[in-house]
Amino acid sequence: MKRFSRAFIGGLVLLGAVVLSQLAFGDDERADDAHISSLRDVKFDPESLQHGDLVFRNGNSFMSDRIVALSPEGVELSHVGILVRERDRLYVVHIIGDHFANYVRKESLKSFLDNSMPDHFCVTRYNGNRDTRNAIAETALTYFKQKRGFDYDMTLESPDELFCTELAWRAILDTTGKDISPARVPWRGKLLIGFLPFFRTPHFEPVHMEKHCPTFNRSANVNR
């Protein structure tokens, strides 16, 4: 009985240590995974990425498949986040409708890529100065610190609740005052922010485009 009690107590101590180690880094934030050196066998130069870049993927989950299948834009993307660079560590601030953690999260870029289909990683950059892009990243970090929740209603009327493209769009809007997507995407009776506005001039420039990324539109009208 005593042996069992010691084993039980030891198991609780070990479990507590694991939980505390996870809490120390926050939601999905892992310092070792975030180090640039962890990004091996990638098709881009991690050193070239900047604070405030937009990163896109097509996730490797059933839900991602459904998002792509139902996309009115016809793009092979399911998700977007904002890159946060902290010296030699790279993170992505983004939001997913996860019932276990349905609020804005900060995740290592490596983890973000591990959940992506091959040849679907894209990076675009807001076409302003570096101070503006830094401010966009800091706005996204503010959403993370505020733990803004996922918007299951998928509307733009509740800034305290976000979906993935809205987070990127709203961070730019709140920082610069510019609406980079005046035209919305109709979806099931609602008007949403799509992916394609982030792949157009004059507001953005391409940084890294893989095989299945949307074609970057260099002659887009600013009002589209």
N, C-alpha and C positions, 0 to 999 in steps of 0.2 A: 504493500500500500504506500509506504514511504517512497519507494522507488518510483512508483507511478506519480506521486505528488511532485517529486523533484522534476521528473520528465515533463509533467504538465506545466509547472512553473517555468521551467527552462524554455518550453515552447512559447509561452506567453511573452517572455523577455525577448526572445528572438523575433517574434512577430512585431512587438513594439518597436524594436530597433529598425526593422524594415520600414514600418509606417513612418517613423520619425525621419528616416533618411529620405523618404519620398517627399514628405512635407517640407523638408529643408530646401528643396529645389523648386517647390511650387508645382503648378499643374503642368505635367509633361515637360518640365524643364530639367534637363539632365546635363550638367556641366561637361562631362566627358564626351557625350554624344555630340555636343554642340561645338567642340573644338574643330577648327578647320581641318586638322590632320585626320579627322574621322571620315572625311569625304574622299573616299578612294574610288577609283574607276568611274568617275563621273565625266560627263562630256563637256564640262564647262570649267572655267578657272574660278574656284571659290574666292580667291583674292580679289577678283574683279567686281564682286558683288558689293553693293553699297547699302547703308542704312536708308530705309524707305523704299527700296525696290519692291516691285510687285512680283510674286512668284505664283505660278499656276501649275496644276497637275490634273491628271485624270486618275482618280483613285482606283484601287484594286478591290473594291467591295461591290456587293450587289446594289447598294443604294447609288453608288457612283455610276454604275451601268444604267440605272433607271434615269438619272439626271441627264446623261448624255442622250439616251433614247428619246426623251421627251423634250429635248432642247429645241426651242423654236429658231435658234440661231444656226443649228446644224454644226456645232463645234464639238470637238472631242475633248472637252474639258469639263471637270465637275467641281473644281474648287480653286480658291485663290486666298492668299494671305499677304501680309506685309512683312518684309524682311527687317529684322533687327540685328544690327551688328554691334557686338560688345567686344572691342579689341579683336582677339583671335577666335571669337566664338560667334556662331551664326544661329539665329533663332527665327521662327516664323510666328507672328501673332495672327490668329485666325479663329474662326468659330464653326463648330459642327453641331448639328442637332443630335447630340448624344445624351440619352436619358441619365447617364451616370455623371456626366460633366458638361451640362448644356449651357456653358458660358464661354466667354472669350478665353482662349488659352494661349500660352507661350510654349512653343515646342521646338526642339532642335531641328535645324534644316535637314539633318540626316534622317531623323524620324519622319519628317514630312515627306522626304523622297522615298523612304522605305515603303510607304503606303501609296506609291504611284506606279502606274503602268509604265513600261519602258517607252522611251521616245516621246513622252508627253509632258516633259518639264519645260516651262517657258518662263522667261523673265523680261519684264518691261520696266521702264523707268520714267517717272514723272519728269516732264521736260521743263523743269525750273532749275533754280540754283541749288547748290548742295544744302544750304541753310533751310530752304523750303522742304526738301526731301527729309532732312533730319527732323524737322518739325512734324511732318506727316507720320514718321515712325513714332515720335513721342506721343502723338495723339492716339495712335493705335495702342501704345503701352498704357495710356490712361484708361482706355476701354478695358484692358486686361486687369488693371488694378481695381477698377470699379466693378469687375465681374459682371459686365453686361451680359444678359441672357440671350439665348437663341430665340428668334422670332418665328414661332411655328405658324403664325398667321401669314407670314411672308408679305408684309406691307412695309411701306416707307414712312408710315405715320407715327411710329413709336421709336424714337431714337435710342431709347434705353434698351431696346431689343433689336437684334441684328441677325441677318443671314449673311453668308460669306461674301457675296459681291457687294452687299450693302456696306459691310464693314470697310472695305477698300474705298468705295465711293464716298462714304460719309467721312472717313478720316481725311480725305482730300478736301471735301466740302468744308468741314469744320476748321481745317487749317488755312485754306486759301480763299474760301468763299466762292470757289468756282464749281459749278455743276458740270462735270466732265461727261455726263450722259443725259442731256436734256430730253432725248427720245428714249422712252422706256420700252421694255420688251413685254408684249402681252403674253400672259400665261394663266390659263384657267380662270379667266375673268379678272385677273389682277395685272398691274403694271409693275414690272420688276427691273432691276439693274442687270443687264446681261454681261457677257464676257468681252464682246467685241469692242465696246468703247475704250477698253484698255489696250487695244491693239491698233490705235489710230493716231496719226498726227492731227492737230498740232500739240496735243496734250502729253503724248507719250513717245518714247523711242524704244526700239528693240534692243535688248541686251544679249539674250540667248534664246534661240528658237530651235526646237528639235523637230523631228520629222512630222509629228502629228499636231504641231501648234498651228493656230489660225494664221493665215497669210497676213502679214502686217500691212495695213493700208496707209501708204505715205501720202495719199492725195485726198484724204477724207475732209469733208466739209465740217467746220467747227460746230455747226448747229445740228449735226446728225447724232 
